[in-house]
Amino acid sequence: MGSIRQLSQQVINQIAAGEVIERPASALKELIENSLDAGAQSVNIWCDEGGLARILIEDDGSGITKDELPIAILRHATSKLKDDGNTADLTNINTLGFRGEALPSIGAVARMKIQSRHYLSSEAWEINIEGGQVSPIKPCAWAGLNSGTRIEVRDLFFATPARLKFMKSVRSENIAIIDVVKRLALSRPEIGFSLYLDGKISFRTKNHDETEPAARIRDIIGADLADDCLVIDVEREGVRLYGLASLPTASRSDSRFQFLFVNNRPVKDPMLKGVARAAYQDVLAKDRHPILALFLELEPKLVDVNVHPAKTEVRFRDPALIRGLIIGALRHAIGEVSVRASTSLASQTIGALGKSLQQTDAPKFYQGNYNYTPAPKPVQTGFYEGMPREFTPQQAPAPMARAFEEPQTEEVQPQSSPQNFPLGAAKAQLHNTYVVAQTDEGIVIVDQHAAHERLVLERMKAAMNETGIPRQLSLIPDVVEMDAVDCDNLLAKADELAQFGLVIEGFGDGAILVRETPAILGKINAKELLKDLADEIAGFDNAMRLKERIDEILSRMACHGSVRAGRQLGPVEMNALLREMEVTPRSGQCNHGRPTFVKLSLNDIEKLFGRK
């Protein structure tokens, strides 16, 4: 007898469950998506013991009819994909679900009860599935006047005990559940969500206008973080991108706060990390990650959502267009904001100052305490009002004068009103490193080296953009042998690489000829450079590593050519620095991603001293 035989329906369902239902959060994601596709305006969720003991979800959607309830739990049974008996249009998917695998997959490995009332019926019906075994349909009680569906899943993976060994702790599973609910809630601001973990409310959102996702974003990531974000809204070739992106100074240590939605579908695309790195490369440290909540709207036929059983990944017909749109929009938004400081940075500063004051051993003074008279301290000069009369700007060191020989605005006199300028008027230089300026709303503290480092880098980049990247011609071109696939990927990006000064061409099978290299890089290891570029193109479909290396060289040159800490600046130079910062893109961060200035409002300062 032959050894090939057809698997039983029970085993098929368990295999499918392994593809779709990886953990409790995966099951919950599928159930919520069904509720959203059913037109629900309110979704309530209860999870016990990380979702392994129980998952309960209620919605007020259109509901399921009595006759369709037994069909809904069959594999590949769905109301969302039109099938004429021969073909189905998988290129025009407008719903979150369409495979018809979620309910039978969950029912194959758990105890599931489905209760539903259709919006055209006054009766509710119930069906039970236990480890793939289906019980007869029966009527059930239904509280409330609205239609909807109530699904309860108990003892997840009881029918596949081996899968339980791969589950993580209750805390880890709860974190995954919260992440799933937040992503789906972000995608649909017009729908209210409530999540209860072990009987306690964990997450709740209100219904917002669907045209205003920013309100829901504030609910999810927090109002303080949302206040430190830039608004994105651009369109190119029929593709719209909108949402929020954080200021570089409001970055995070991980990428948990990066969300991408394609036609309101939450997706986890590795491309997002690549474009975020490219857009923030010269304003953010390598170990920091921006906050992103980006929404893409495009024709369904331009994106394939049928590339993963869990529908968490998508494939774009023109990935270069999408990548360029996101990178360009983020860079433009960052470049347009030069003197906006994050509120979180000010809060951190006030917090650090407050903690320092609490730890000091200095005597405390209160109103009415007249027994202690502190010894007078010498008056420090450096403020405009306290400067010696004989001080003149010409006394400043000559190298510093050359550093600011082309200020963007006219010189600021001590009598000028500080509210005339976003960064105010310079009042002092502390420790020959920090410039203190007064604004109409508070004070600004500027790191003179970090600020001038950014200004010099932007000048160099602008000059290079005008003249192009100088190339050096190799007298004897390097021949680099590589894998055939890597060669094809590199040659496909030859035009893009040439823009950065690297000229390559094919040299037979499995080899590349390097004719010219960027002069700014000096002597390079062509083989290592091409290997890094090939790996990056394979992973992110771009060649940002070459640009990053050029920017790193420019950054080092700017660092060595800028005003150093410990150098004394005159009042004209300090104000010239402030004025140029106000008109220079990305001047809020140095080349290494650190902030160049901190703004403290009068309200924050008064709180620090207990005035409010």
Sequence and secondary structure as in RCSB ss.txt:
>XXXX:A:sequence
MGSIRQLSQQVINQIAAGEVIERPASALKELIENSLDAGAQSVNIWCDEGGLARILIEDDGSGITKDELPIAILR
HATSKLKDDGNTADLTNINTLGFRGEALPSIGAVARMKIQSRHYLSSEAWEINIEGGQVSPIKPCAWAGLNSGTR
IEVRDLFFATPARLKFMKSVRSENIAIIDVVKRLALSRPEIGFSLYLDGKISFRTKNHDETEPAARIRDIIGADL
ADDCLVIDVEREGVRLYGLASLPTASRSDSRFQFLFVNNRPVKDPMLKGVARAAYQDVLAKDRHPILALFLELEP
KLVDVNVHPAKTEVRFRDPALIRGLIIGALRHAIGEVSVRASTSLASQTIGALGKSLQQTDAPKFYQGNYNYTPA
PKPVQTGFYEGMPREFTPQQAPAPMARAFEEPQTEEVQPQSSPQNFPLGAAKAQLHNTYVVAQTDEGIVIVDQHA
AHERLVLERMKAAMNETGIPRQLSLIPDVVEMDAVDCDNLLAKADELAQFGLVIEGFGDGAILVRETPAILGKIN
AKELLKDLADEIAGFDNAMRLKERIDEILSRMACHGSVRAGRQLGPVEMNALLREMEVTPRSGQCNHGRPTFVKL
SLNDIEKLFGRK
>XXXX:A:secstr
  S     HHHHHHHHHHHH SSHHHHHHHHHHHHHHTT SEEEEEEEGGGTSEEEEEE S    TTTHHHHTST
T  SSS B SS B TT   SS  SS HHHHHHHHSEEEEEEE TT S EEEEEEETTEE   EEE   SSS EEE
EEEESTTTT HHHHTT   HHHHHHHHHHHHHHHHHH TTSEEEEEETTEEEEE     TT HHHHHHHHH HHH
HHTEEEEEEEETTEEEEEEEE GGG BSSSTTEEEEETTEEE  HHHHHHHHHHTTTTS TT B  EEEEEE  G
GGEE  SSTT    EESSHHHHHHHHHHHHHHHHHH SS   HHHHHHHHHHHHHHHHH  S    TT  S    
       SGGGS TT  GGGS HHHHHHTSS SS    TTS GGGSTT EEEEEETTTEEEEE SSEEEEEEHHH
HHHHHHHHHHHHHHHHH   EEEEEEEEEEE  HHHHHHHHHTHHHHHHTT EEEE STTEEEEEEEEGGG S  
HHHHHHHHHHHHHHHSS HHHHHHHHHHHHHHHHHTS  TT    HHHHHHHHHHHHHSTTTTB TTS BSEEEE
EHHHHHHHTT  
